[in-house]
Amino acid sequence: MDVGDDGNQIAENVFVGGARPAIVLQGTSDNVVRRNVGCRGGDGELVREQTAYYDNGVRAVPRRNRLSANTTVRACRPR
């Protein structure tokens, strides 16, 4: 999610394979990211918050995002 994508939810998804992080909160705030699972993917964290910049060059720092129960496992399990 990019700058200005505030107030969203990413919840209960399964990310199979692919690079990590699978979810990047880039300069976005007030989001809920919970109970997501990554499996058979690359090494590293499933979720990352990072600073970005608005079109006018002002720095956008992620704030008040709520991250909980996001995990990475080796093998996918059916839900």
C-alpha positions in Angstrom: 0.0 0.0 0.0 1.3 3.4 -0.9 1.2 7.0 0.4 -2.4 8.0 1.0 -3.8 4.5 1.2 -4.9 5.0 4.8 -7.6 3.3 6.9 -7.6 -0.1 5.2 -7.6 -3.7 6.4 -5.5 -6.6 5.1 -6.7 -9.6 7.0 -6.7 -13.4 6.9 -4.8 -13.8 3.6 -2.4 -16.6 2.6 0.6 -15.6 0.5 2.1 -18.7 -1.2 5.6 -18.3 -2.5 7.0 -15.0 -3.8 9.4 -12.6 -2.3 9.2 -11.2 1.2 7.9 -8.9 2.4 4.5 -9.7 0.9 2.8 -6.7 2.4 4.5 -3.3 2.4 2.9 -0.3 4.2 4.8 2.5 2.4 4.1 5.9 4.1 0.5 4.9 4.8 -1.2 5.1 8.2 -4.2 3.9 10.3 -4.3 0.4 8.7 -5.0 -3.0 10.2 -2.9 -5.9 9.1 -3.8 -9.1 11.0 -3.8 -12.9 10.8 -2.0 -13.1 7.4 0.1 -16.2 6.7 3.1 -16.5 4.3 4.3 -19.9 3.2 6.8 -21.3 0.8 8.2 -17.9 0.2 11.5 -16.2 0.5 13.2 -15.4 3.8 12.3 -12.4 5.8 9.4 -10.6 7.3 5.9 -10.9 6.0 5.0 -7.3 6.7 7.1 -4.2 6.5 6.5 -0.5 7.3 8.7 2.0 5.5 8.9 5.7 4.9 7.9 7.1 1.5 7.4 10.5 -0.1 4.3 12.4 -1.3 4.4 13.7 -4.9 5.4 17.1 -3.6 8.5 15.6 -1.9 7.2 15.8 1.7 8.2 12.7 3.7 5.3 10.3 4.6 6.0 8.3 7.7 3.7 5.3 8.5 1.8 5.9 11.8 -0.7 4.1 13.9 -0.8 0.9 11.8 -1.9 -2.1 13.8 -0.1 -5.3 13.0 -1.0 -8.5 14.8 -0.7 -12.3 14.4 1.0 -12.2 11.0 3.1 -15.3 10.5 5.4 -17.1 8.2 5.4 -20.9 8.0 7.4 -23.4 5.9 4.4 -25.4 4.5 1.0 -24.2 3.6 -1.9 -25.9 5.5 -5.4 -26.0 4.1 -7.9 -23.7 5.9 
